[in-house]
C-alpha cells in the first residue's frame, strides 16, 4: 500500500451525538457497470433512474452529502468530470477546488458540473460526525480508460488497492446521518457484546464508540458462582435427590460433577451483567486456550479456569499465558501435570503434548508470519515452520516437575493426586534442570530455578514476532470479521507490539485497536467478504437480549448442543471449529461455518421458534428457576402498523441493513396475522428477522 493509502486508513470518523454534524440533505449512491468495469456516483434522482435503466447496478455503497452549498457550513463543491470515449462513462470526482480548476484545463476531460457538496478533510482527518470517503483509481492508459471509485467502506478501499487500484486517499468527508450513527452503534454492540439491547444502543450513540469502549473497559469482571471442592472421584454419598421442593443442595452429582450450574451462570451473566465487552473477550480467549468438560466436569475446577479469562481479559497476554500454563485444569487436559523429567532406566521422556499446543494453538502458530498475518516464504515459495522438533522437546523439558496443588490437610507428594484448587506446584525432584533449546535459536541456561526456567520459556514465546498477528487475527475473527484484510491484522499487531507506552501484549490496547479500526467502524459495509457468521451461543443470547429476556439459563444450555456449541465442552483442543476453516466454494475464511450444516441451520430456526413463541417454564430440578421469558413490549407497541414494526426491527436488529425484499416479506407476513393481536404480530416479525441469513451474518 502507498504511504497515502496508509494515511487514509488512519482517518476515523468518530460518531457521537454531542459532535453530530448537520444531517445530510442528499445521498450519493454508487453504481457499477459490469461490462464497462466502471464505478459511478450520483446524488441526482434522475441520473439514478437513467443509470438503472442502462446496465448500472447499485453496489450497496452510499454516503451522505448536501444538495446545496448553503445546507451546512464549510462545504466544498465536488466537481465531476467524464473521461474517454463518449458512452464509456469514466468519471472523476474531486472536492479540492484547486484540483477542480486544474482538471478543467485537461483536454481529455469534460467538466460535467457540481455533483454535490461535502466537507473537506484536514489532511487525512475528518471532523467528528463525518466519515472518510476514500478515493482510488484503476487507470488503463493503454486503453485511454480511467476508472475512479469513491467509498466509505475502508475494507472495500483496501481490497481495491490489492486489486491494482492506486490510492488517492481521503477525498471527502461524508456527513453521518442519525440513522448511520445508530447503525454503527448496533454494529459495535454486535461485535462487543452478547447482543444489542435498545438501551445499550442509545447509550453507545450518546457516548460514541471510543467512550463506550472505555466505559466497558472500566467495569469490574462478572463472577462465576463458587463451587465447593470435591474429591476427584464422586463418592457414593454424592447423589441427586429429586424429591420436591428442591433445595440448593438437592443435586449433588449434577451440580458438582458436571458443568450444569456453571453453564447456567454463563448464560445469566451474558444476558444481564454490564461488563459485556469483558465477557465477549473472555469467551473468545477461552476458545483459543481451550480446555473441555469432556475431560474435566468438576464444577469448581472449570469455574476457576473460566474465571481466569474474565479476570485477565484486559490484562497482559504474558500474564494470561503464564496463568494458563500453571492451571491444573490445563495441566490435566494437556498432560503437563505430573510430567516428569527423563527417566533413562524406565525409558521415559517428558510428555510433549502441552509443549506442542502452547506453540501451535495458544501463541505462535505453526508457520512464521509477517506482521499482517501472511506466511513468510522460503526461496521456493513455501511457508517456513515456526519451530522444529528440537524446540518442542526443549519446551517439553521446561514443562516438567509441576504437580497438582496439595489437597488441604493431606501430605505433599512429588506427584500429587488430582486437585484443582489453586495453581500447580513446582517439584524440583521431577524437573529437568539441563539447558533447553527454545525458539529463535535461544537456549535456556541450565540450573535455573523452576519458576525462572518457566518464566524464561514464556518470555521466549511471548516475545516471538508471531504472537501479535496470530492472536490478534483470531480476536478479530471472534469479534468483528472472519477474513480480515492483512492491513487490519497489521494494525492490530502494531497495538499488540506497543500499546503506545512501550508495553507489549496489552490486551486492553488490542481490543481497542480491533473495535476502533476503520474496518470495524463505518457508516456502511459493502465488501461481500466482510463480517462473520454469528456463532451459536451468540445467536441465542443476541436474540434474547434484543427483547430484554429474563432467564435462569436452563433453556439456552438445553438448546446449545443441537446448535453445535455446548459451552465449556469443546470437542477438542482445536475448539468447536478451526480458526482457519475456509468456507467451501470460496476463498474466504469462515471459522463458524465449520459447524454450520443443514442440521444446525434447522436447529437455529427451531430454537428461535421456541424462544419467540413459547415461554419456557421453570425447570423443577433447578433451585430458584424462573424459566425464560422474552419481553416484546417495545415491538408490540408498534405492531399494529406492520411498516412501523419493520422499521423498528430494522433499526434495532439489522442496523439499517434490511433489504427492500425482506421488508416487504415481513410486512406481508405481519399483515396476514390478526389486525388486533399485537403480540403475535410482533413475534412474527421478530422471528422472521432473527431466522434470516442477513441477521445471522454479523456485518
Secondary structure, 3 states (H helix, E strand, C coil): CCHHHHHHHCCCCCCCHHHCCCCCCEEEEEEEECCCCEEEEECCHHHHHHHHCCCCEEEEEEEEEECCHHHCCCEEEEEEEEECCCCCCEEEEECCHHHHHHHHCCCCEEEEEEEEEEECCECCECCCCEEEEEEEECCEHHHCECCEEEECCHHHHHHHHHCCCEEEEEEEEEECCHHHHHHHHHHHHHHHCCCCCHHHHHHHHHHCHHHHHHHHHHCCCCCCCCCCCCCCCCCCCCCECCCCCCCCCCEHHHHHHCCHHHHHHHHHHHHHCCCHHHHHHHHHHHCCCCCCCCCCCCHHHHHHHHHHHHHHCCCEHHHHHHHHHCEHHHHHHCCCCCCCCCECCCCECCCCHHHHHHHHCCCCCCECECCCCCECECCCCCECECCCHHHHHHHHHHCCCEECCCCCCCCCCCCCCCCCCCECEECHHHCCCCCEECHHHCEECCCCCHHHHHHHHHHHHHCCCHHHHHHHHHHHHHHCCCCCCHHHHHHHHHHHHCCCCCCCCEHHHHHHHHHHCCCCCCCCCCCCCCCEECCHHHHHHHHHHCCCCEECCHHHHHHHHHHCCCCCCCCCCCCCCCCCCECCCCCCECHHHHHCCHHHHHHHHHHHHHHHHCCECCCCCCCCCCCEECCCHHHHCCCCCHHHHHHHHHHHHHCCCCCHHHHHHHHHHHHHCCCCCHHHHHHHHHHHHHCCHHHHEEC
